[in-house]
Amino acid sequence: MNVEMILKTKGRNVVTMTPGATLATAAKELQQRGIGAVVVLDDQGGVSGILSERDIVHTLAKAGPDSLSHPVSEVMTRRLHTCKLTDTINDLMALMTAQRIRHLPVVEQGRLVGIVSIGDVVKYRLEEIEYEAGALREYVATAG
């Protein structure tokens, strides 16, 4: 299973923000949509960063509630890890584990085409395991 197959099922919709949006706006968007991160796009539509719930929480803990008026560009992660449509679930698991990240924007030819979360990866990996277990049970039942 690869990223393209995940996106075919879950869709390619990605919630994005501009670098000038406030942390309050981003926090509200995350809460209303029930998501954990937004991708920050530059004026040309290129990916310039990602802002997660954790980024907002860390900023609030350090700078207090006044930080909610700050632009996302001050807090977003700029050194971004991304993936491609052809990357496998194993590729994603390795990258997410090694980098301790939960969201990977999917980028093809410099353009954002989707996003994959750790929850997506776990869901599809569990489906693979359940399918394999069912195939093994069927094989054992018919082999004897």
N, CA, C and O of each residue as an XYZ file, in Angstrom:
576
protein
N       0.856     -1.177      0.000
C       0.000      0.000      0.000
C       0.899      1.235      0.000
O       1.918      1.282      0.688
N       0.497      2.229     -0.786
C       1.280      3.460     -0.843
C       0.395      4.686     -0.577
O      -0.814      4.569     -0.381
N       1.025      5.847     -0.575
C       0.335      7.096     -0.249
C      -0.812      7.364     -1.218
O      -1.881      7.816     -0.806
N      -0.597      7.089     -2.493
C      -1.655      7.340     -3.477
C      -2.915      6.546     -3.154
O      -4.023      7.063     -3.299
N      -2.762      5.300     -2.718
C      -3.916      4.472     -2.363
C      -4.627      5.033     -1.127
O      -5.856      5.013     -1.055
N      -3.867      5.526     -0.170
C      -4.473      6.133      1.020
C      -5.300      7.350      0.620
O      -6.433      7.512      1.074
N      -4.734      8.203     -0.227
C      -5.435      9.428     -0.627
C      -6.658      9.143     -1.483
O      -7.616      9.916     -1.463
N      -6.643      8.039     -2.240
C      -7.826      7.679     -3.035
C      -9.008      7.397     -2.122
O     -10.150      7.699     -2.467
N      -8.739      6.826     -0.971
C      -9.793      6.500     -0.018
C     -10.163      7.698      0.854
O     -11.345      8.000      1.018
N      -9.181      8.371      1.404
C      -9.461      9.451      2.364
C      -9.714     10.795      1.707
O     -10.323     11.680      2.308
N      -9.251     10.950      0.479
C      -9.403     12.223     -0.219
C      -8.142     13.059     -0.134
O      -7.237     12.784      0.653
N      -8.108     14.084     -0.963
C      -6.910     14.915     -1.059
C      -7.097     16.300     -0.451
O      -6.239     17.169     -0.610
N      -8.199     16.510      0.235
C      -8.449     17.819      0.832
C      -7.428     18.105      1.932
O      -7.192     17.276      2.810
N      -6.830     19.287      1.867
C      -5.865     19.711      2.880
C      -6.262     21.100      3.363
O      -6.497     22.001      2.558
N      -6.334     21.267      4.668
C      -6.613     22.581      5.237
C      -5.302     23.362      5.236
O      -4.286     22.904      5.757
N      -5.350     24.551      4.638
C      -4.149     25.373      4.528
C      -4.380     26.755      5.134
O      -5.516     27.184      5.337
N      -3.292     27.426      5.410
C      -3.310     28.788      5.956
C      -2.241     29.595      5.235
O      -1.335     29.044      4.610
N      -2.368     30.896      5.335
C      -1.304     31.777      4.862
C      -0.368     32.061      6.029
O      -0.775     31.931      7.184
N       0.866     32.442      5.761
C       1.809     32.720      6.851
C       1.347     33.839      7.781
O       1.756     33.878      8.942
N       0.509     34.742      7.297
C       0.057     35.863      8.111
C      -1.150     35.588      8.980
O      -1.515     36.425      9.804
N      -1.781     34.431      8.817
C      -2.928     34.084      9.665
C      -2.471     34.013     11.120
O      -1.321     33.672     11.397
N      -3.363     34.334     12.038
C      -2.989     34.310     13.458
C      -3.084     32.903     14.029
O      -3.759     32.031     13.483
N      -2.391     32.708     15.139
C      -2.479     31.425     15.837
C      -3.900     31.164     16.309
O      -4.340     30.015     16.329
N      -4.624     32.208     16.689
C      -6.019     32.045     17.116
C      -6.863     31.503     15.972
O      -7.679     30.604     16.173
N      -6.673     32.041     14.782
C      -7.410     31.562     13.607
C      -7.063     30.105     13.323
O      -7.945     29.292     13.047
N      -5.783     29.783     13.393
C      -5.345     28.409     13.143
C      -5.920     27.459     14.191
O      -6.396     26.376     13.849
N      -5.879     27.853     15.462
C      -6.401     27.005     16.537
C      -7.887     26.745     16.347
O      -8.355     25.622     16.538
N      -8.627     27.776     15.974
C     -10.064     27.625     15.746
C     -10.319     26.662     14.580
O     -11.205     25.811     14.660
N      -9.559     26.796     13.522
C      -9.709     25.922     12.351
C      -9.410     24.466     12.716
O     -10.141     23.560     12.315
N      -8.348     24.247     13.466
C      -8.000     22.893     13.901
C      -9.129     22.288     14.734
O      -9.518     21.139     14.527
N      -9.647     23.070     15.671
C     -10.705     22.577     16.557
C     -11.987     22.295     15.784
O     -12.598     21.242     15.964
N     -12.395     23.216     14.933
C     -13.651     23.053     14.197
C     -13.608     21.873     13.232
O     -14.618     21.199     13.027
N     -12.461     21.626     12.651
C     -12.348     20.549     11.663
C     -11.898     19.223     12.273
O     -11.897     18.195     11.596
N     -11.517     19.243     13.542
C     -11.084     18.019     14.204
C      -9.803     17.456     13.613
O      -9.663     16.243     13.457
N      -8.869     18.341     13.285
C      -7.598     17.916     12.697
C      -6.450     18.372     13.584
O      -6.640     19.183     14.490
N      -5.261     17.849     13.321
C      -4.120     18.142     14.171
C      -3.087     19.077     13.589
O      -2.158     19.481     14.289
N      -3.228     19.438     12.300
C      -2.228     20.309     11.680
C      -2.805     20.990     10.447
O      -3.723     20.480      9.805
N      -2.243     22.154     10.131
C      -2.558     22.853      8.883
C      -1.250     23.084      8.136
O      -0.202     23.300      8.744
N      -1.329     23.037      6.821
C      -0.163     23.310      5.991
C      -0.173     24.799      5.651
O      -1.213     25.360      5.306
N       0.979     25.419      5.750
C       1.109     26.850      5.469
C       1.666     27.008      4.058
O       2.726     26.477      3.727
N       0.921     27.756      3.227
C       1.310     27.965      1.834
C       1.790     29.393      1.620
O       1.265     30.334      2.216
N       2.797     29.544      0.756
C       3.266     30.882      0.399
C       2.363     31.479     -0.679
O       1.388     30.851     -1.094
N       2.683     32.676     -1.126
C       1.844     33.382     -2.104
C       1.722     32.654     -3.436
O       0.739     32.838     -4.155
N       2.708     31.832     -3.769
C       2.675     31.088     -5.028
C       2.028     29.705     -4.876
O       1.969     28.940     -5.839
N       1.551     29.390     -3.690
C       0.922     28.099     -3.449
C       1.898     27.005     -3.074
O       1.510     25.842     -2.969
N       3.160     27.356     -2.869
C       4.148     26.375     -2.431
C       4.079     26.168     -0.928
O       3.657     27.056     -0.188
N       4.489     25.005     -0.489
C       4.470     24.680      0.941
C       5.629     25.399      1.628
O       6.790     25.219      1.262
N       5.298     26.216      2.626
C       6.356     26.921      3.356
C       6.497     26.438      4.793
O       7.467     26.781      5.468
N       5.539     25.645      5.268
C       5.636     25.124      6.620
C       4.398     24.350      7.022
O       3.462     24.178      6.240
N       4.418     23.887      8.264
C       3.273     23.178      8.837
C       3.115     23.654     10.275
O       4.102     23.897     10.969
N       1.885     23.785     10.709
C       1.577     24.214     12.075
C       0.694     23.156     12.711
O      -0.378     22.836     12.197
N       1.151     22.615     13.833
C       0.387     21.570     14.518
C      -0.182     22.083     15.834
O       0.201     23.141     16.333
N      -1.103     21.302     16.378
C      -1.655     21.613     17.701
C      -0.532     21.738     18.724
O      -0.553     22.620     19.583
N       0.434     20.856     18.621
C       1.549     20.866     19.569
C       2.340     22.165     19.485
O       2.784     22.693     20.504
N       2.517     22.684     18.258
C       3.220     23.961     18.092
C       2.490     25.068     18.851
O       3.113     25.895     19.517
N       1.170     25.069     18.742
C       0.369     26.100     19.409
C       0.444     25.944     20.927
O       0.600     26.931     21.645
N       0.335     24.722     21.412
C       0.400     24.469     22.857
C       1.755     24.900     23.422
O       1.814     25.544     24.469
N       2.839     24.548     22.733
C       4.180     24.932     23.204
C       4.329     26.454     23.244
O       4.911     27.004     24.178
N       3.799     27.126     22.223
C       3.875     28.590     22.176
C       3.074     29.213     23.312
O       3.539     30.150     23.960
N       1.876     28.700     23.554
C       1.058     29.213     24.663
C       1.751     29.007     26.009
O       1.715     29.882     26.873
N       2.380     27.848     26.179
C       3.068     27.566     27.437
C       4.244     28.515     27.653
O       4.514     28.925     28.781
N       4.941     28.861     26.577
C       6.112     29.742     26.689
C       5.733     31.220     26.757
O       6.269     31.963     27.579
N       4.811     31.643     25.895
C       4.558     33.077     25.718
C       3.209     33.551     26.245
O       2.949     34.754     26.282
N       2.355     32.626     26.651
C       1.064     33.016     27.193
C       0.014     33.302     26.134
O       0.286     33.210     24.936
N      -1.197     33.652     26.583
C      -2.329     33.812     25.667
C      -2.179     34.942     24.652
O      -2.827     34.917     23.606
N      -1.338     35.929     24.942
C      -1.136     37.008     23.969
C      -0.528     36.491     22.667
O      -0.647     37.131     21.623
N       0.121     35.337     22.734
C       0.754     34.776     21.532
C      -0.274     34.356     20.481
O       0.084     34.137     19.324
N      -1.537     34.244     20.865
C      -2.566     33.863     19.892
C      -2.744     34.906     18.790
O      -3.308     34.608     17.737
N      -2.270     36.109     19.028
C      -2.360     37.146     17.993
C      -1.156     37.128     17.047
O      -1.124     37.880     16.073
N      -0.175     36.281     17.326
C       1.018     36.196     16.486
C       0.706     35.454     15.184
O      -0.192     34.613     15.154
N       1.436     35.757     14.116
C       1.216     35.045     12.852
C       1.763     33.617     12.913
O       2.730     33.342     13.624
N       1.142     32.729     12.168
C       1.590     31.335     12.148
C       3.030     31.220     11.664
O       3.726     30.271     12.026
N       3.487     32.166     10.855
C       4.860     32.117     10.332
C       5.907     32.162     11.442
O       7.031     31.699     11.245
N       5.556     32.712     12.607
C       6.493     32.771     13.733
C       6.630     31.429     14.442
O       7.625     31.186     15.126
N       5.651     30.571     14.285
C       5.592     29.343     15.074
C       5.716     28.080     14.219
O       6.176     27.048     14.708
N       5.318     28.150     12.972
C       5.271     26.962     12.112
C       6.640     26.299     11.984
O       7.680     26.939     12.139
N       6.606     25.021     11.702
C       7.820     24.277     11.415
C       8.186     24.529      9.962
O       7.411     24.233      9.053
N       9.372     25.078      9.756
C       9.813     25.403      8.393
C      10.604     24.260      7.762
O      10.528     24.033      6.554
N      11.356     23.549      8.583
C      12.134     22.417      8.065
C      11.192     21.225      7.963
O      11.074     20.403      8.872
N      10.548     21.173      6.849
C       9.408     20.290      6.669
C       9.804     18.947      6.071
O      10.611     18.876      5.144
N       9.231     17.896      6.611
C       9.355     16.573      6.006
C       8.099     16.347      5.180
O       6.992     16.638      5.633
N       8.268     15.832      3.980
C       7.135     15.552      3.098
C       7.257     14.138      2.568
O       8.268     13.466      2.775
N       6.216     13.696      1.882
C       6.258     12.397      1.227
C       5.717     12.538     -0.188
O       5.189     13.583     -0.570
N       5.860     11.454     -0.964
C       5.392     11.416     -2.350
C       4.287     10.371     -2.477
O       4.121      9.523     -1.600
N       3.544     10.437     -3.558
C       2.454      9.489     -3.804
C       2.944      8.047     -3.857
O       2.195      7.129     -3.525
N       4.178      7.841     -4.266
C       4.708      6.480     -4.423
C       5.312      5.912     -3.144
O       5.672      4.735     -3.110
N       5.433      6.718     -2.092
C       5.987      6.217     -0.834
C       5.057      5.166     -0.230
O       3.834      5.282     -0.313
N       5.648      4.152      0.370
C       4.868      3.074      0.981
C       4.530      3.409      2.433
O       5.087      4.334      3.024
N       3.609      2.637      2.983
C       3.268      2.806      4.400
C       4.501      2.563      5.264
O       4.708      3.254      6.261
N       5.317      1.587      4.887
C       6.544      1.336      5.650
C       7.478      2.541      5.603
O       8.108      2.875      6.606
N       7.572      3.203      4.436
C       8.371      4.433      4.325
C       7.854      5.485      5.304
O       8.631      6.122      6.015
N       6.526      5.657      5.331
C       5.918      6.663      6.207
C       6.154      6.340      7.679
O       6.501      7.219      8.468
N       5.963      5.066      8.042
C       6.165      4.672      9.442
C       7.601      4.946      9.872
O       7.839      5.451     10.969
N       8.549      4.615      9.016
C       9.959      4.836      9.350
C      10.254      6.324      9.518
O      10.908      6.720     10.483
N       9.781      7.145      8.595
C      10.032      8.588      8.657
C       9.349      9.228      9.860
O       9.960     10.020     10.576
N       8.080      8.883     10.081
C       7.344      9.469     11.200
C       7.963      9.075     12.538
O       8.026      9.889     13.459
N       8.418      7.836     12.643
C       9.038      7.372     13.879
C      10.391      8.042     14.094
O      10.679      8.531     15.186
N      11.211      8.064     13.064
C      12.557      8.642     13.185
C      12.510     10.134     13.487
O      13.323     10.634     14.264
N      11.574     10.841     12.886
C      11.497     12.294     13.044
C      10.509     12.738     14.122
O      10.399     13.926     14.425
N       9.791     11.768     14.697
C       8.794     12.055     15.745
C       7.766     13.075     15.268
O       7.504     14.076     15.935
N       7.188     12.798     14.098
C       6.175     13.675     13.516
C       4.888     12.899     13.288
O       4.893     11.671     13.204
N       3.790     13.632     13.190
C       2.474     13.000     13.060
C       1.771     13.320     11.755
O       0.760     12.698     11.429
N       2.290     14.282     11.003
C       1.643     14.701      9.754
C       2.691     14.885      8.666
O       3.748     15.472      8.896
N       2.382     14.373      7.474
C       3.278     14.518      6.330
C       2.508     15.081      5.144
O       1.627     14.411      4.606
N       2.829     16.302      4.731
C       2.243     16.798      3.485
C       2.730     15.931      2.321
O       3.879     15.491      2.296
N       1.848     15.701      1.374
C       2.200     14.939      0.172
C       2.476     15.960     -0.925
O       1.610     16.762     -1.273
N       3.685     15.923     -1.462
C       4.100     16.910     -2.458
C       4.566     16.193     -3.721
O       5.377     15.269     -3.667
N       4.038     16.638     -4.851
C       4.454     16.131     -6.162
C       4.783     17.324     -7.044
O       3.979     18.247     -7.176
N       5.953     17.305     -7.640
C       6.413     18.376     -8.530
C       6.275     19.749     -7.871
O       5.878     20.724     -8.510
N       6.608     19.804     -6.589
C       6.597     21.059     -5.858
C       5.233     21.555     -5.419
O       5.128     22.644     -4.854
N       4.183     20.780     -5.665
C       2.819     21.197     -5.314
C       2.223     20.259     -4.264
O       2.447     19.049     -4.289
N       1.463     20.846     -3.346
C       0.766     20.090     -2.313
C      -0.398     19.331     -2.939
O      -1.253     19.929     -3.593
N      -0.433     18.010     -2.740
C      -1.517     17.201     -3.313
C      -2.297     16.423     -2.255
O      -3.256     15.727     -2.588
N      -1.901     16.533     -0.985
C      -2.607     15.826      0.075
C      -1.822     15.897      1.369
O      -0.776     16.542      1.446
N      -2.343     15.225      2.384
C      -1.646     15.121      3.670
C      -1.988     13.766      4.272
O      -3.108     13.276      4.132
N      -1.010     13.168      4.941
C      -1.203     11.873      5.591
C      -0.827     12.035      7.058
O       0.221     12.589      7.386
N      -1.696     11.543      7.936
C      -1.428     11.609      9.377
C      -1.037     10.231      9.893
O      -1.225      9.224      9.210
N      -0.498     10.198     11.088
C      -0.148      8.924     11.708
C      -1.399      8.058     11.864
O      -1.321      6.834     11.768
N      -2.548      8.688     12.104
C      -3.805      7.938     12.199
C      -4.158      7.256     10.890
O      -4.643      6.124     10.891
N      -3.918      7.938      9.763
C      -4.155      7.326      8.451
C      -3.263      6.110      8.266
O      -3.712      5.066      7.793
N      -2.000      6.251      8.641
C      -1.036      5.163      8.476
C      -1.448      3.963      9.320
O      -1.434      2.830      8.838
N      -1.814      4.205     10.573
C      -2.230      3.108     11.458
C      -3.480      2.428     10.908
O      -3.557      1.200     10.887
N      -4.455      3.211     10.466
C      -5.700      2.653      9.931
C      -5.432      1.714      8.755
O      -5.945      0.595      8.718
N      -4.639      2.167      7.812
C      -4.397      1.351      6.625
C      -3.483      0.173      6.916
O      -3.607     -0.871      6.276
N      -2.577      0.315      7.856
C      -1.730     -0.817      8.244
C      -2.577     -1.880      8.941
O      -2.385     -3.073      8.705
N      -3.512     -1.461      9.796
C      -4.405     -2.426     10.450
C      -5.260     -3.166      9.428
O      -5.477     -4.371      9.553
N      -5.745     -2.447      8.420
C      -6.524     -3.098      7.364
C      -5.694     -4.146      6.638
O      -6.196     -5.223      6.319
N      -4.427     -3.839      6.375
C      -3.542     -4.811      5.728
C      -3.368     -6.048      6.602
O      -3.436     -7.175      6.113
N      -3.142     -5.834      7.888
C      -2.930     -6.948      8.817
C      -4.187     -7.807      8.917
O      -4.098     -9.035      8.921
N      -5.363     -7.170      9.000
C      -6.614     -7.925      9.072
C      -6.836     -8.744      7.803
O      -7.293     -9.885      7.875
N      -6.518     -8.179      6.655
C      -6.655     -8.898      5.388
C      -5.720    -10.110      5.361
O      -6.128    -11.208      4.983
N      -4.468     -9.901      5.764
C      -3.502    -10.993      5.783
C      -3.924    -12.089      6.757
O      -3.800    -13.274      6.448
N      -4.422    -11.702      7.931
C      -4.864    -12.686      8.922
C      -6.049    -13.487      8.388
O      -6.114    -14.701      8.582
N      -6.983    -12.818      7.719
C      -8.122    -13.517      7.124
C      -7.688    -14.491      6.052
O      -8.214    -15.601      5.968
N      -6.739    -14.091      5.236
C      -6.228    -14.977      4.185
C      -5.546    -16.194      4.795
O      -5.699    -17.307      4.292
N      -4.799    -15.994      5.868
C      -4.142    -17.119      6.538
C      -5.164    -18.065      7.166
O      -5.027    -19.284      7.065
N      -6.194    -17.502      7.816
C      -7.236    -18.354      8.411
C      -7.927    -19.191      7.337
O      -8.175    -20.381      7.528
N      -8.230    -18.564      6.220
C      -8.890    -19.275      5.122
C      -7.985    -20.374      4.568
O      -8.447    -21.473      4.262
N      -6.716    -20.074      4.443
C      -5.764    -21.065      3.938
C      -5.678    -22.264      4.878
O      -5.713    -23.413      4.437
N      -5.564    -21.985      6.178
C      -5.464    -23.057      7.167
C      -6.747    -23.885      7.182
O      -6.688    -25.110      7.286
N      -7.895    -23.237      7.081
C      -9.178    -23.945      7.116
C      -9.352    -24.850      5.902
O      -9.942    -25.925      6.014
N      -8.855    -24.436      4.761
C      -9.033    -25.239      3.542
C      -7.887    -26.207      3.308
O      -8.015    -27.110      2.480
N      -6.769    -26.048      4.010
C      -5.608    -26.915      3.801
C      -5.750    -28.244      4.534
O      -5.084    -29.219      4.187
N      -6.591    -28.286      5.520
C      -6.657    -29.481      6.357
C      -7.755    -30.354      6.041
O      -7.918    -31.396      6.677
